[in-house]
Amino acid sequence: MGARVLVTDVAWPTTDVERSVLAGAGAELILAPPGDTAALAALAVDADAILTCFRTVSAEVLDAAVRCRTVARYGVGVDNIDVGHATRLGMLVSNVPVYCVDEVADSALLGILALARRLIPLTRDVAAGGWGRTVPGSGSRLRGKILGLVGLGSIGSALAERAHALGLDVVAFSRSPRPVPGVRWAASLKDLLAEADMVSLHMPLTDRTRQLIGAAELAAMKPTAWLVNTARGPLVDTAALLKALEHGTIAGAALDVTDPEPLPADHPLRTRDDVVLTPHTAFSSDGSLAELARRAATNVVDVLAGRLPATIVNPGVLTSAALRTPLAAR
């Protein structure tokens, strides 16, 4: 019998792409039905590998997966995987850090444009039978304004290129600054927040970045500024953001990710005219989803075949005595 690959969840209609990649290596794809942690752990017992999108792969699931050699993430962030525990058990963890750069950068720009052109209140007014003349306020001119990027990896850099085309000035903050054409570096996050007319987050979720933007950071922003988050919901203190919007501390927000996710059906952020809210779909397009499925499945196939995958989240496992499979260099 070939290897069994447990897919915990997917956010797209079919698993045809990854099923094909795995079948080419003689591996069988097992798609888990919805269920609790115990149900997922029961399925993990016979898994040689785990592929996961958003579902939590906890220590309980990993302990049950006694044959599992690798856990592969469909996506960039690995905050839904207990990476430390996987490392202790000798499982290699991989991700797909580059597959939706254009899509997420486009989505962040879409949020900025929607806030600038007041898309939400105007379309709601038209849908209700109006024609915009009764909606107070006017749009904002973007040219000459300052975009602040918190984190400047591939997505932040792609957004910076788009921002320059609109005539925006770009300033960035990162703990590891590097020369980037057309981008100024802020000395601190506080300095960036005070200067920027719009702040876009492009950081991974870690213990260090959780609730990076809270009440104090929102208070440091201009009252006319917008917050854009296409990265991870818990980077922002949701209660503090709602209060900042209600009190006029900032002028608006564009969110593709929230904390919690999804927001409760009656959450006030869902209906505010100064909030552009989308359901964690910034990464999604016909091209990006196919590429993501192929790359994630290929990472699994590589490990099962004794090869190093394209990306390794926990490289320390390679020298661990607990490593469950010998891996040759690529």
N, C-alpha and C positions, 0 to 999 in steps of 0.2 A: 504494500500500500504506500502511495506517495505521501508527501508531507501535507498536513492539514493546516490551513491558514484561517484563523478566526477573524472575521471582520466585525467589529463591534457595532458600527453604525456608519451610514453614509448620508450625505446631504444632497444627493443627486438621484435621478430616476433609476439608473441601472448600474450594475457592477460589471458590465460587459468588458470594459477595457482591462481592469485588473484581473478579471477571471481569465481572459485570454493570455495575459502575461504569465500568470501563475500556471495555467494549463500547459504552456509551452515548456515549463520546467518540471512538469509532472506533479504539480501541487494542486490540491483541491481547496476551493474557497468555500467557507462555511459562514453564512451571513446570520448573525445573531438577531433574534427577535427582540423587541423592546422588553425590558424587564429590570429588576433590581440588581444590586451588586451580587447577591447570592446566586441568582440565575446566570449571570455572566461568568462568575467563578466556576460554576458547574460545567459550562461549555468550554472553559479554558483548560480543563484537565487534559484533554486530548489534543491541544493545539501545539503545533511546532513553531508557530509564529502568530503574532497578533497585529492586525492593522486597525487603527482607530482614528476616528475623525473628532467628534466632540465628547463622546462618552468617557466617563472617568475610568481609567485603568488603575485601580487602587492596589495597595499592598495585598489586600485580600485576594484580588483577582490574580495578581502575580504569584502569590504563594501557591495558588491552586494550579497554576500553569507549569507543572513539573517538567514538561518536555520542551517548553518554549525557549527558543534561542534568541528571538529578537522581537522587539515591539517597534512598529513603524507608524509614524504619525502622518496622516493625510494633512499636511499643512506645515506652518512655520513653528508656532508656539507649541511647547510640550507641557504646559501647566496642567493638563488633564491626565498626565502620566506620572506615577511616582518614580521618577528617574533614579533617585538615590537607592530605592529598594530594588529596582531592576538591576542596577549596577552591582549591588551586594549579592544578588542571585546569579550574576554572570550573564545577564541578558544585554545584548547590544541594542541601544535605542537610536533610531534614525528619524529624520524629518525631511521635509522638502522646502528648503528656505527660499527658493526662487522658482515661482511658477505663475504668480498673479501680480507681478509688479505693476504692470500697466493698468490692470483692472482696479487695484486698490488706490493707486495714484489718481486714476480717473474719478473714482468714487469720492475721494477726499476733495478733489476739485469741484465735483458736482455739488457737494455739500456747501462749499464756499460760495459757488455761483447761486445756489438756491437761496441762501441767506441774503446774499447781496441783492438779488432781484425779487426778494420777498415772495418766492414761489408758493410757499404753503398757504399763507393767508389769501393770496390772490386766487389760487385755484379753488380753494374752499369757497370763496365768495362767488366765483362763477358757477360752481356746482350747485350753490344754493339759490341761483337765479339772479345774482347781482352781476355787475360789470366793472368791478374794481374801483369805481369812483367813490364808493362809500368806505373803502378800506383806508384808514388813516396812515400817514407816513409815506415815505418814498424809498426808492432803491438806493444802494450805495455804489459810488464809483470805486472800482478796484484799483485802477492805475495809480501808482504812487503810494499805495498802502503797504504795510509791512506784514509779511507772513512769517510767523515764528514756528520753526520745526524742532520738536523735542525728539531727538534721535535722527540720525542722518545715514541710514543704511540705504539699500537699493530702492525701497519705496519712497523714503523721504527725498532721496536724490531725484527720482523721477518726478515727484511733485514739484520740486524746486525748478526743474526744467519747464514744466507747464506754467508755473507761476511767473517765471521770467517772460514768457510769451504774452502774458496779460499785463505786463508792466509793474509787477509787484517787486518790492524789495524783499530779499530773503535773509533772515537771520536764523541761526541754529544754535542749539545747545546739546552737547554730548559729553560724556565723561572721557571719550576718546576722540577729540577733534582731529580732523585731517583737512588738508587743503582741498577745497571744492570750488571750482570757478563760479564766481557770481554769488557766493554765500559768505556772509559775515558770521563770526562766531561770538556769541554772548559769553560773558565771563561767568555767568551763573544762570540757573533756571529763573531765579527771581528777576534778574535783569531782563531776560527774554520776555517774561510775562508782562513786565511793566512797559516794554517797548512795542510789542506786537499788536496789530489790529485783529489778527486771527492766529490762533495757536492750534497746530495740528500735531497729534501724538503719533509717534512711530517707534515705540519701545516695546520690548518683550515684557511679559508679566513675570516678575520674580518677587521674592519677599522684599527686595529693595525698592521695587517700583510700584508695588500694590498701593493704591490710593495716593499715587504721586501727585495728583491734582485734588486737593481738598479745599476746605474753607479758606485757609490762609493763602493758598495759591490763587484761588479765584478772586479773592479780595485784592491781590496784587495786579490783576489784569485791569485794563481800561474798561470803563462802564459801557463803551461802545464796541468792545471786542467780542469775538466769537470763539468758541471751543469746538474743535473737530476731533473726533476719535474714531478711527477705522482700525485700531490695533487690538486692544483687549479692554473689555468693559471695566474690570476692577482697577484699571489705572486711575479711574475717576471715582471719587466719593459721590455716589448718586444723590444722596440726601442733601449734601452740600451744594451740588450743582442745581438741584431743583430750587433750593432756597436762594441761591445767587440769581437765578432767572426771575423768581418771584419778586425779589427785592431790587432788581435792576442793577445788581453788582456787575453782571455782564449782559450783553445784548442778545445772545443767541447761542445755539449749539447745533452741530450736525453729528449724529451718532449712528454708526452702523453696528456698534457693540454696546452693551449695557451691563449693569450689575444690579440685580440679577438678570439673567437672560433665559427666557424672555421676561420682559417686564410684566407685572400683573396687568390683567386686562383693563383695570380701572386706574392705572397709574397716570398721574397728571402729565408726565412727559409725553404721553401718547397723543395728547390733544392740544398742546400749546402751539400757537402760531409762530413762536420764535424757536421752534425745535424742528429740525429735519431728521426724521427717524426711519431707518431702514433695518430689516431683520437679519443682520449679520450675513449679508450677501455681497459685500464689496469684492470678495475674492472670486466671485462666480461669473463665468462666461463659458460659451461652448468650447472655446480653445483652452481656457485655463483648467477646467475640470478634467478634460481628457488628459492633459499634460500631468496634472496632479495624480490622477489614478495610475498612470503609467509609471511615473517616477517612484511613487510610494511602493507599488507592487514590485518594481525592479529592485528597490532596496531590500525587500524581503527575499527575493530570489537570490540576490547576491550573497546574503548571509547564509541561506540554506545550502548554497553551493560552495561555501567556504571562502567566499571573496569578501573584501571590504566593500560596504555600500558607498554610494557617492557622498553621503554626509553621515557623520557620527556625532550624536549629541553628548555621549558619555565616553570619550576616548580612553578614560582611565580603566575601563573594563578590559581593554585589550591586553593589559599586563596583569590582570587579576587571575589568581589561581582558580577562581570560581567560573571563569569564562566557559560557557557551555559548548562552544564549537571553535575549533582552530580556524583562524582566518589568515589567508595569504594576502600579501600586499597587492594593490591594484596594479 
